[in-house]
């Protein structure tokens, strides 16, 4: 399992495209929609993310996963891939829903303590996005600081 750090969304996409993962587990906040935004923003973020994921080679499954309760109005499809959405996912504690995903897999998210630990539990690589600090609400900012303590325990540098 490898950890890849990205400080821009362009870097996130470059890293994803380079991995040839069959399964992509994509965190929702802040990668698809920023924290606290409305359903319209979430819907358009899902559409745009799927549009870009259409160019990612080898993907068979795309799963959006969030610990929040928010859900898009409609979940569009993607040619040649299964698309799913898990709200209230309780990452990284619940893994049953992810166990049958094709390997190799890749989790993309901003939190080592949730997204990174989920990747580690599944044996997937992890793209760790570092959003601009001024975007991050206090709760996620504290979780990020605590998650950094897990970095040397869960991952080797790529």
Buried (B, 14 or more C-beta within 10 A) or exposed (E): BBBBBBEEEEBBBEBBBEBEBBBBBBBBBBBBBBBEBEEEEBBBBBBEBBEBBEEBEBBBBBBBBBBBEBBBEEBEEBEEBBBEBBBEBEBBEBBEEBEEBEEBBBBBBBBBBBBBBBBBBBEBBBBBBBBEEEEBEEEBEEBBEEBEEBBEEBBEEE
